[in-house]
Amino acid sequence: MASAFTIAVALEGQLRLDDQPALHEAVALARQGGGRLIVLASRPEGQRLRGPHQRRLAAQALGSLQAHLAAAAIPLLHFPQLSTEAVLAAHGDLLRPEAVLSCQESRLFGDWPIAPASFPRVFAEFRRGVQQAPLPPLPPADLAGLGAGLEGWPRDWLQPGPACLQPLAICPLPEPNSPLSNRNGSDPRSAFPFRGDEPSALARLQHYLFDSDGLRHYKASRNGLVGTEFSSKLSPFLGIGSLSVRRIWAELLRYQALHGNDEGSEWFQQELLWREFFLWSEQRHGAAFHAPGGIQGRPPSWVADRDRFRRWTRADSGHPLIDAQLRELLATGYLSNRGRQWLASHFVNELQLPWIWGARFFEWMLIDAQPALNTGNWAYLAGVGSDPRSFGGTPRRFDLERQRRLYDPDDSHRQRWS
């Protein structure tokens, strides 16, 4: 079983080998002292809702990672219902780790890119204020000869299980014949037909940046609705931790060294900075970031109509453009950036429902859900977040008929999800 000198690496939801500083540190400790490695796949301390679509991707990533670690005789032990602290409290005598190193959520910056005291509330100020360059990614660590062995561990610890098992909370459970009841992720209409494992993530990154014209045309195509190529489709991999944002940034720089700083690559860099802005903004504002009044501290006016909300979760809002977007979300877990904005705007302005309900449902359903990014975007559209127009003003509102003419003029998306 475990050697006398065991070093445990807690993945904390980061399901990859590339760019894992904690794994490099663990390898260095093991080689210095003749120790062996084990890897713990426990429930991340801060993880909130995770629905069936994202759990499916996470299970694929865990299975692939387990196979790669097994090749080095390193056990990947699964504790999907327990935090790392709870695992060590319950099973420390059996695991006997000399040290426990925890992986961290992938961010471009290792420390505050702008001092917390002066951290801005709007993105434009954040983008202008960042002084430091993102950290470069680390290559996969050399794990040869560091395995603790695969024999003797309890069988159920070695079996990949659901990444997270949680109740649906305020969201209604699906009926047997509803779109939510098809949870195999095999809908042929999906704009995200990819597996969630690290090799698939790296292959998609290579394809979008170097093997296609996707990145070059990103700014013009990113508001598309149908297909795999109108956007990068990298966010689900970031959401489950099978891809590092620093790896994406480094490959963007390599692309620009080869092809120049074209409009598409610069716009894509800005989107990665938006991700960073919301992650640090959540850390700066704490509970207020997720509160009804958001970072502006002004509760919006809403109608807590649970029946209206229930119909919305079943793609029965009464608006054909909105219902088509919801059907895609329910069936696949994927939704375009443009579709997300339409849904949030309609939810807040037309249905006048509590934006935190919509955010919670998205966090459960989206294949790429991440709490800070999800809340940040919903609060922005609800007029309580970082939208500069909403400070002292009203929430941003989309004219859905105009949006349909601009982005779905032939009704191809609506017909696809009718």
ABEGO torsion letter per residue (X at the ends): XBBABBBBBBAGGBBBABGBAAAAAAAAAAAAAGBBBBBBBBBBAABBBBBAAAAAAAAAAAAAAAAAAAAAGBBBBBBAABBAAAAAAAAAAAAGBABBBBBBBBBABABBABBAAABBABAAAAAAABABBBBBBBBBBBABGABAEABGBBAAAABBBBABBBBAEABBBBBAABAAABAAGABAABABABBABAAAAAAAAAAAAAABAAAAAAAAAAABABEAAABAGAAAAAAAGABBAAAAAAAAAAAAAAAEBBAAAAAAAAAAAAAAAAAAAAAAAEAAAABAAEAAGBBBBBBBBAAAAAAAAAGBAGBAAAAAAAAAAAAAGBBBAAAAAAAAAAAAAAAGBBAAAAAAAAAAABAABBAAAAAAAAAAAAGABABAAABGBBBBBBBAAAAAAAABAAGAAAAAAX
